[in-house]
Amino acid sequence: MAQEDLFKKIVAHAKEYGFVFQSSEIYDGLSAVYDYGQNGVELKNNIKRYWWNAMTQLHENIVGIDSSIFMHPTIWKASGHVDAFNDPLIDNRDSKKRYRADVLIEDEIAKFDDKINKEVAKAAKKFGENFDEKLYRETNPRVLEHAKKRDELHERYAKAMNDMNLEELRQIILDYGIVCPISGTKNWTDVRQFNLMFSTEMGSTSEGSMKVYLRPETAQGIFVNFLNVQKTGRMRLPFGIAQIGKAFRNEIVARQFIFRMREFEQMEMQFFVRPGEELEWFKKWKAARLKWHLALGMGEENYRYHDHEKLAHYANAATDIEFLMPFGFKEVEGIHSRTDFDLSNHEKFSGKKIQYFDPELNKSYVPYVIETSIGVDRMFLSVFAHSYEEETLENGETRVVLHLPAPLAPIKAAVMPLVRKDGLPDKAREIIDSLKFDFKMQYDEKDSIGKRYRRQDAVGTPFCITVDHQTLEDNTVTIRHRDTMEQSRVSIDDLHSILNKEVSMTELLKKLL
């Protein structure tokens, strides 16, 4: 199945089974804004809980806050967002569509990678078990030619972005014959900068109002509360402050479902360290964050690091953790060494001293910061897309199943009476009542047992528990596993321990130790 077709099916499945809806759909929708449905909000909350507990529960020196979306406008001047938070945009005169110039070029770079991977896949199929992929990539003339062209384009692009040379970005687009996906033409305008922040007015009258911004990131709410948290929590370096919250960016090129939205949610942790120790901590958090992703069991081969060549104005090191989405490897998390830029600038613009007194060194200084920042929505999409499978069974039938990591699944187990009589529904309700304090349960009695299994497979429920007439005799039920479809007979008394072993967030967190 073509990746584009697969992605369309994933988007359709997300709506059909109550995970993600287009915002304001009855009014024809609002572009690049989405709502999470009854199953989506459970999955999303479980992702957030996994991150939050991994940060604040497993680390004694990391605490959480919840800062406001509205903040004093000078904060965004101090952070550099007013002057530097821009995207390079280019219009196609024929289609009247607007694009990010950097995204057009990155897509062109990705085409060379696709050509290389196709050559490798073709050779692997031809030579079978004797195929040496590393040797083939290093010696095959076609692969080397594609790699050379990719590297040349990448080097030119990286320099243009570092220099923010808008004329060169446009020239790259022209030189490589990049066309508009809609019109198919190369009739491009000049590249220009566009600020991404939403603004509004705060105040009771137009004369007394003040221009404020919807925050484009959650990090600044942490920085301006550094002293509040450090003093009230008696925190000693190194320590971190974590936050989950909404952010807003006026994305012109919002696309790929919930991957790039105008209203989104971030999970960010700012880790404050001594100056000079930041790169050592950067390496530690880089490894720790990848371990957090890998613990979900979605395959090491689906992740990779992407080190930044163009560093943000505040950073001295930066890397992305990328995940293999249906549309290629894309960033889901960023780890940045932000130096002392943020705290120093807030100290400068606010006129308040923002420093830490180090009792071991007997001096005060502005700490350096390591940031880990992950998009909740992108994480949701990576988990959802990776879990989706159209599986052909041994009998020739097919089923759509979400192989969600069990601790993240919206519903942990569905309890089903075999028939709606003879006391079986009452017994099923009794089982749910005994488990619902620890697990999200669902009662399901509609349709045949086979259709009910398929329905639960489609929403990613790890276990189905069937109550039948034998249950009333010996207090046992049939438990079915989502991924293998294997069924076994177990005692009702054992259900809690069986579920806890497989779906417990605690068991998942233990993998991080």
C-alpha positions in Angstrom: 0.0 0.0 0.0 1.3 3.4 -0.9 2.3 5.5 2.1 -0.1 8.3 1.1 -3.0 5.9 0.9 -2.0 4.4 4.3 -1.9 7.8 5.9 -5.4 8.6 4.5 -6.7 5.4 6.1 -5.1 6.3 9.4 -6.7 9.7 9.4 -10.1 8.2 8.6 -9.7 5.6 11.3 -8.9 8.3 13.9 -12.3 9.9 13.2 -14.4 6.7 12.8 -13.3 5.4 16.2 -13.5 8.6 18.2 -9.8 9.6 18.4 -9.5 12.8 16.4 -12.2 15.1 14.9 -11.9 18.2 12.7 -12.5 21.2 14.9 -15.9 23.0 14.2 -16.7 20.3 11.6 -20.4 21.2 11.4 -19.3 24.7 10.2 -17.0 23.1 7.6 -14.1 23.0 10.0 -11.2 25.2 11.0 -8.0 24.6 9.1 -5.1 23.0 11.1 -7.2 22.8 14.4 -8.4 19.5 15.7 -10.5 18.1 18.6 -9.7 14.9 20.5 -12.6 12.5 20.8 -13.5 10.1 23.6 -10.8 7.6 22.8 -8.3 10.2 21.6 -8.4 12.1 24.9 -7.7 9.0 26.9 -4.7 8.1 24.7 -3.5 11.7 24.8 -3.8 11.8 28.6 -2.0 8.5 29.0 0.9 9.9 26.9 1.0 13.0 29.1 0.9 10.9 32.3 3.8 8.7 31.1 5.9 11.8 30.4 4.9 13.6 33.6 5.6 10.7 35.9 8.8 9.9 34.1 9.9 13.5 34.8 8.5 14.4 38.2 8.1 11.0 39.9 11.3 9.3 38.9 13.5 12.4 39.5 13.6 14.0 42.9 15.2 17.1 41.4 12.5 17.8 38.8 9.2 19.5 39.8 6.3 20.8 37.7 4.4 24.0 37.2 1.5 25.3 35.2 2.1 28.8 33.9 -0.4 31.1 32.1 -1.0 31.2 28.4 -1.1 35.0 28.6 2.1 36.6 29.7 3.6 40.1 29.8 4.4 41.1 26.2 8.0 42.1 27.1 8.7 38.4 27.8 8.5 37.7 24.1 10.8 40.6 23.3 13.3 39.2 25.8 13.0 35.7 24.4 13.6 36.9 20.8 10.3 35.8 19.5 9.2 39.3 18.5 12.2 39.8 16.3 13.3 36.3 15.3 10.4 33.9 15.4 9.9 33.8 11.7 9.4 31.3 8.9 10.8 31.8 5.3 7.7 31.8 3.1 7.3 31.7 -0.7 4.2 32.0 -2.9 3.4 30.3 -6.2 1.9 32.9 -8.4 -0.2 30.4 -10.4 -1.8 28.5 -7.6 -1.8 31.4 -5.2 -0.6 28.9 -2.5 2.0 29.8 0.1 4.7 27.4 1.2 7.6 27.4 3.7 10.8 27.6 1.6 12.7 25.4 4.0 10.1 22.6 3.9 10.1 22.6 0.1 13.9 22.1 0.1 13.9 19.5 2.9 11.3 17.5 0.9 13.6 17.7 -2.1 16.5 16.4 0.1 14.2 13.6 1.2 13.7 12.5 -2.4 17.4 11.6 -2.7 17.1 9.5 0.5 14.0 7.8 -1.0 16.0 7.0 -4.2 18.8 5.5 -2.1 16.5 3.4 0.0 14.7 2.1 -3.1 18.1 1.0 -4.6 19.0 -0.7 -1.3 15.6 -2.4 -1.1 15.8 -3.7 -4.6 19.3 -5.1 -4.0 18.2 -6.7 -0.7 15.4 -8.5 -2.5 17.8 -9.6 -5.3 20.6 -10.9 -3.1 18.6 -12.2 -0.1 20.4 -13.3 3.0 23.9 -12.7 1.5 23.1 -9.0 1.1 25.6 -6.6 2.9 23.7 -3.3 3.1 26.6 -1.3 4.6 29.0 -2.4 1.8 26.3 -1.8 -0.9 25.7 1.8 0.4 29.5 2.5 0.4 30.2 1.1 -3.1 27.2 1.1 -5.4 27.7 3.8 -8.1 24.0 4.8 -8.2 23.7 5.0 -4.4 26.9 7.1 -4.3 25.7 9.4 -7.0 22.4 10.0 -5.2 24.2 10.6 -1.9 26.6 13.1 -3.5 23.7 15.1 -4.9 21.9 15.0 -1.6 25.0 16.1 0.3 25.6 19.0 -2.1 22.0 20.2 -1.8 22.1 19.8 2.0 25.3 21.8 2.4 24.0 24.6 0.3 20.7 24.6 2.1 22.3 24.5 5.6 24.5 27.5 4.7 21.5 29.5 3.4 19.6 28.8 6.5 22.5 29.7 8.8 23.0 32.9 7.0 19.2 33.4 6.6 19.9 34.2 3.0 16.4 34.5 1.6 17.6 35.1 -2.0 19.7 31.9 -1.9 16.8 29.9 -0.6 14.7 31.0 -3.6 17.6 30.3 -5.9 17.9 26.7 -4.6 14.2 26.2 -5.3 14.7 27.4 -8.9 18.0 25.6 -9.5 16.5 22.2 -8.4 13.3 22.7 -10.4 11.1 22.5 -7.3 7.5 22.9 -8.5 4.3 23.9 -6.7 2.4 20.7 -5.8 -0.9 22.3 -6.9 0.0 24.1 -10.1 3.0 22.1 -11.1 4.8 25.4 -12.1 8.0 27.1 -10.9 6.5 30.6 -10.9 7.7 31.6 -7.5 7.8 34.9 -5.7 10.7 36.1 -3.5 11.1 34.5 -0.1 10.1 36.6 2.9 9.9 36.3 6.6 6.6 35.9 8.5 6.2 36.1 12.3 4.3 33.2 13.7 2.8 34.6 16.9 -0.9 35.2 17.4 -1.6 38.6 19.0 -4.7 40.0 20.7 -5.7 42.9 22.9 -6.0 42.8 26.7 -8.0 45.6 28.5 -11.5 46.8 29.1 -11.3 49.7 26.5 -9.7 50.1 23.2 -7.7 53.1 24.5 -6.5 51.3 27.6 -5.8 48.0 25.9 -2.4 46.3 25.7 -1.1 44.1 22.9 -0.5 40.6 24.2 0.5 37.3 22.5 -0.8 33.8 22.8 2.4 32.0 23.8 4.2 30.2 21.0 6.0 27.9 23.4 5.6 26.9 27.1 9.3 27.4 28.0 9.2 31.1 28.9 6.6 30.4 31.6 9.3 28.2 33.2 12.1 30.8 32.9 10.2 33.7 34.4 9.2 31.4 37.4 12.8 30.2 37.9 13.4 32.1 41.1 9.9 31.4 42.5 10.4 27.6 42.1 14.0 27.6 43.2 13.4 29.6 46.4 10.0 28.1 47.5 11.2 24.5 46.7 14.7 25.1 48.1 16.0 23.6 44.9 19.7 23.0 44.4 21.5 22.8 41.0 21.1 20.7 39.0 17.3 20.7 39.0 14.5 20.8 36.4 11.1 22.4 36.0 8.5 20.5 33.9 5.3 21.8 32.3 2.6 20.5 30.0 0.5 23.1 28.2 -1.0 24.6 25.1 1.0 26.8 22.6 -0.1 28.6 19.5 1.6 29.3 16.2 0.1 30.9 13.1 1.5 28.2 10.8 1.0 29.2 7.2 1.9 25.7 6.0 -0.1 23.5 8.4 -0.4 20.0 7.1 -0.1 16.3 7.7 -3.1 16.0 10.0 -2.1 16.7 13.7 1.6 16.8 12.9 1.6 20.6 12.4 -1.2 22.6 13.9 -2.0 26.1 15.0 -3.0 25.1 18.5 -1.0 22.3 20.0 0.3 21.0 23.3 3.8 20.7 24.5 5.6 18.7 27.2 8.7 20.7 28.1 11.4 20.3 30.8 14.1 22.9 31.5 17.0 21.5 33.4 19.2 24.1 35.1 22.9 23.4 35.4 26.3 25.0 36.2 27.9 26.9 33.3 30.5 24.6 31.7 28.6 21.4 32.5 25.8 22.0 30.0 27.2 19.8 27.2 27.7 16.9 29.5 24.1 17.2 30.7 23.0 17.6 27.0 24.4 14.2 26.2 22.8 12.6 29.3 19.3 14.0 28.4 19.7 13.1 24.8 20.2 9.5 25.8 17.5 9.5 28.5 14.9 10.9 26.2 15.5 8.3 23.5 15.3 5.6 26.2 11.8 7.0 27.1 10.6 6.6 23.6 12.2 3.1 23.1 10.5 1.8 26.3 7.2 1.9 24.4 8.4 -0.9 22.2 7.8 0.7 18.8 11.1 -0.5 17.3 14.6 1.1 17.6 14.8 1.2 13.8 12.0 3.7 13.7 14.0 6.3 15.6 17.0 8.4 14.8 18.8 11.5 16.0 19.1 14.6 13.8 21.7 17.0 15.0 21.1 20.6 14.0 23.4 22.4 11.7 21.6 25.7 12.0 21.3 26.4 15.7 18.7 28.7 17.2 19.9 32.1 18.4 19.9 30.8 22.0 21.6 27.4 21.6 25.1 25.9 21.6 23.9 22.3 20.9 20.7 20.9 19.6 19.3 17.6 18.3 16.0 16.2 17.3 14.6 12.7 18.0 12.9 11.7 14.8 10.3 9.0 14.3 9.4 7.2 11.1 6.0 8.5 10.3 4.0 7.4 7.2 5.4 10.4 5.5 9.1 9.8 6.5 11.3 10.5 9.5 10.0 13.6 11.3 10.8 15.4 14.6 8.8 14.4 17.6 11.2 15.8 20.3 14.0 18.3 20.6 16.8 18.5 23.1 18.6 21.8 23.2 21.4 23.4 25.2 20.0 26.9 25.6 23.0 28.3 27.4 22.1 31.2 29.7 20.3 33.2 27.0 16.8 33.1 28.4 17.5 33.8 32.1 20.1 36.5 31.2 17.7 38.2 28.8 14.9 38.2 31.3 17.3 39.6 33.9 18.1 42.4 31.4 14.6 43.2 30.3 12.9 42.9 33.7 15.6 44.7 35.7 15.4 41.9 38.3 18.4 39.8 39.4 17.8 36.2 38.2 20.8 34.3 39.6 21.5 31.2 41.7 23.8 31.3 44.7 26.0 28.1 44.6 27.0 27.3 48.2 29.7 24.9 47.0 31.4 27.6 44.8 30.3 30.4 47.2 29.2 32.6 44.3 26.2 33.6 42.3 25.7 33.1 38.6 23.1 32.7 35.9 22.5 29.0 35.3 22.7 27.3 31.9 19.7 25.3 30.6 19.1 22.0 28.9 15.7 21.8 27.4 13.7 18.7 26.4 10.6 19.6 24.4 8.2 17.1 23.0 5.0 17.7 21.1 2.0 15.8 22.6 0.2 15.8 19.3 3.2 14.6 17.3 3.8 11.9 19.9 0.1 10.9 19.6 0.4 10.7 15.9 3.6 8.6 16.0 2.0 6.1 18.4 -1.3 6.0 16.5 0.2 5.6 13.1 2.8 3.0 14.1 0.1 0.9 15.8 -2.3 0.8 12.9 -2.4 -2.5 10.9 -4.7 -4.1 8.4 -4.0 -7.7 9.2 -4.9 -10.7 7.0 -5.8 -13.7 9.2 -5.2 -17.4 8.5 -8.7 -17.9 7.4 -8.4 -15.2 4.8 -10.4 -12.6 6.7 -8.9 -9.2 7.6 -9.1 -7.1 10.7 -8.0 -3.5 11.5 -6.1 -3.5 14.8 -4.3 -0.8 16.8 -1.3 -2.3 18.4 -1.1 0.5 21.0 1.4 0.1 23.8 -0.9 -1.4 26.4 -0.2 1.3 29.2 -1.3 4.0 26.7 -4.4 2.3 25.4 -7.7 4.2 26.0 -9.5 1.2 27.3 -7.5 -1.5 29.1 -10.1 -4.3 28.9 -13.6 -4.8 27.6 -15.9 -7.2 29.5 -18.5 -9.0 27.3 -21.4 -11.2 28.4 -21.8 -14.0 25.8 -25.5 -13.4 25.7 -27.8 -10.7 27.2 -29.6 -13.0 29.6 -29.2 -15.8 32.2 -27.4 -13.4 34.6 -24.4 -13.0 32.4 -24.7 -9.2 32.1 -24.9 -8.9 35.9 -21.8 -11.0 36.3 -20.0 -8.8 33.7 -20.9 -5.6 35.5 -19.7 -7.2 38.7 -16.3 -7.8 37.1 -16.1 -4.2 35.8 -17.0 -2.8 39.2 -14.1 -4.8 40.8 -11.5 -3.5 38.3 -12.6 0.0 37.3 -10.8 1.7 40.2 -7.4 0.7 38.7 -8.2 0.3 35.0 -10.3 2.0 32.3 -12.9 -0.6 31.5 -15.7 -0.9 29.0 -18.9 -3.0 29.0 -19.8 -4.3 25.5 -22.9 -6.5 24.8 -24.0 -5.4 21.3 -23.6 -7.7 18.2 -21.9 -11.1 18.0 -18.9 -11.8 20.0 -16.7 -11.8 16.8 -17.9 -8.3 15.9 -17.2 -7.1 19.4 -13.7 -8.4 19.2 -13.1 -6.6 16.0 -14.5 -3.3 17.4 -12.2 -3.5 20.4 -9.2 -4.4 18.1 -9.9 -1.2 16.2 -9.6 1.0 19.3 -6.6 -0.8 20.6 -8.1 -2.5 23.7 -5.4 -5.0 24.9 -7.8 -7.5 26.5 -11.3 -8.8 26.0 -12.9 -10.7 28.8 -15.9 -12.9 27.9 -18.4 -14.0 30.5 -20.3 -17.2 29.6 -22.4 -19.8 31.4 -19.3 -21.6 32.7 -18.4 -18.4 34.5 -21.4 -18.9 36.8 -20.3 -22.4 37.6 -16.6 -22.0 38.3 -15.8 -18.3 38.5 -13.6 -18.3 35.3 -13.8 -16.2 32.2 -12.2 -16.3 28.7 -9.5 -13.6 28.3 -8.4 -12.8 24.7 -5.2 -11.0 23.8 -5.5 -8.3 21.2 -2.2 -8.8 19.3 -2.1 -12.6 19.2 -5.8 -13.2 19.5 -5.0 -16.1 21.8 -7.6 -17.1 24.3 -7.3 -18.7 27.7 -9.4 -19.6 30.6 -8.6 -17.7 33.8 -10.0 -17.2 37.3 -11.8 -13.9 37.9 -9.6 -13.6 41.0 -6.5 -13.4 38.8 -7.8 -10.7 36.4 -6.4 -7.8 38.4 -2.8 -9.2 38.4 -3.0 -10.2 34.7 -4.1 -6.7 33.7 -1.7 -5.0 36.0 1.3 -6.9 34.6 0.5 -5.8 31.0 -1.1 -2.4 31.2 0.3 -0.8 34.3 2.0 2.6 33.9 4.3 1.5 36.8 5.7 -1.4 34.8 6.4 0.9 31.9 8.2 3.4 34.1 10.4 0.7 35.6 12.0 0.2 32.1 13.5 3.7 32.5 15.5 2.9 35.7 
